[in-house]
Amino acid sequence: MSPEIARLILQATADTLYMVLVATALGTLFGLPLGVFLATSRRGELLSAPWLNGALGFIVNATRSTPFIILVVAIIPFTRLVAGTSIGTTAAIVPLTVAATPFIARLIEAAVREVDQGLIEAARAMGASPLQIVAKVLVPEALPGIVLGLTLAIVSLIGYSAIVGVVGGGGLGDLGIRYGYQRFMPEVMASVVIVLIVLVQGVQSLGDRLALRLNKRLRHA
Amino acid sequence: MTVNAHAPITADAAIPPSDETEDAIIRFEGVAKSFPARKSSAAVHALAGIDLAVPRSSVVGVIGRSGAGKSTLIRLVNGLEKPTAGRVIVDGTDVAGLGEGALRSVRRSIGMVFQHFNLLSSRTVFDNVALPLEIAGTDAATIKARVTPLLDLVGLADKRGRYPAELSGGQKQRVGIARALATQPKVLLSDEATSALDPETTRSILDLLGTINRELGLTILLITHEMAVIRAIAQRVAVLDAGRIVEQGDVFDLFTRPQHETTRSFLAAESGRELPAFVADQIRDEPIPGGQVVVRIVFRGPFATHPVLSQVTRELGIDVNILGGAVDSIAGRPFGTLIVGLPNDGTSLDKALAFLKERDLDTEVLGHVA
């Protein structure tokens, strides 16, 4: 493999990591409050707001049901508005974040719903406000589940990031398509796949280990 | 003078309130609670016509089967449930009329322990006990000063850094009790606190609650489905059945002279009250010539500890055949039940019953055996 190609792979890996990590961070920033709200706002729940819950749930479902490649193209005006351009690695972060936010919100909702209702009751009996219950009970207790959810989100985003090549987003997937497939360079394709496998494996085992360490429900964690 | 419950307020004010009313830290007045009908279910009347007073520094138990409304009743005290009618007065405040904000500060003066402990798995023992103080905005130094002696009190000083998953059920409930005491509450609510524990652990937790009641003077309102819990620590008891209090009063009176069928059925499981199986199998309603009359004698009052049966034998010359029974103490007073056989010879039974009645012992003829 020529040094030229090795440099390309290195650059693509950096681009992928940059896009995925920034999109995950932003997706968590928006998805965490959204997910917690979805998990606590049905009728009779802690932040009971059934109409808003229904409306947000619909938007989340609508975003999640749009195939990612269509989403990327459909929101180009929005991307241009936010990033100043619709082309390039930084611009690709916008559709990735838009896709990641509802996904992360649903994963966090699921994790928060796993928290025993008895803990909410106990906190209410102590005189906790709804926000204190969220901050001191729900999020800390759901943390192992949230970490596993974010791990899943990162792995999914690594897959999504291959698609943003269509808007010049760069990254490993893009390199694989342009060099490996279109220029028929199987060694590039193979390298891209190997790097992706290593990335996904690494992220998953890191996430698993962190979640295990955070999970105090297991005696020997 | 006739006492009129509906007398005008001016007339009421002239009558000094009874000690019980005066000193009640929790008072239910005509409380009802129903849950509205839903698409799939009819309206549920969980509680109706509840009048109950919990004297300051006492231990009051509410006993009932599952579904009787006990959980709803105890949750009315800290406003986790709102009554549909009536007032729930805690230390002079009607909690039913408070908004969420005001309720939150009232709740800090009411501790609660739960059947399933409800400890945070992500927090250590120390941090679990500290949680109500954090919620109240207490500073770290005060929290440390408050939590450490509480861990000593419940005997978990050496477990402060452990997580709930590393503790036994009894230890978890000790953490729950320490946590409930952290804000120095006026009242402790116990929601089936021992129902998930084995008998030995139950006893140690009840001992701890009793100690807290005596040493801190803390009022305890507990709900349970076990008479043994009531007997171990309560001074007063209310029996709840289908959302109504069917009987309430002093624990000793209620145990020894139950009036309501529900109370009797709770007591049936208590040792010594039931007929032994070998007697129950052959007992008949009609007298058997030359057989025995089966009588239950309840020992309470001043003669409870007297050798009454041997007196029957010695003074009346009647043989007494003991078939079953148990002697115990309730709320610190001796109490026993004996099931005996008396000869069916036409005179012995009446003489013996009269003798026992003179000594203020309750008797009941249960039937006849050969």
Interface residues (C-beta under 8 A of the other chain):
Chain A: D116 G118 L119 E121 A122 A123 R124 A125 M126 G127 A128 S129 Q132 K136 V137 P140 E141 L143 L214 K216 R217 L218 R219
Chain B: N78 L80 L103 R104 S105 V106 R107 R108 I110 M112 F114 H116 N118 L120 S121 S122 R123 L131 P132 E134 I135 A136 Y163 P164 A165 E166 T183 L189
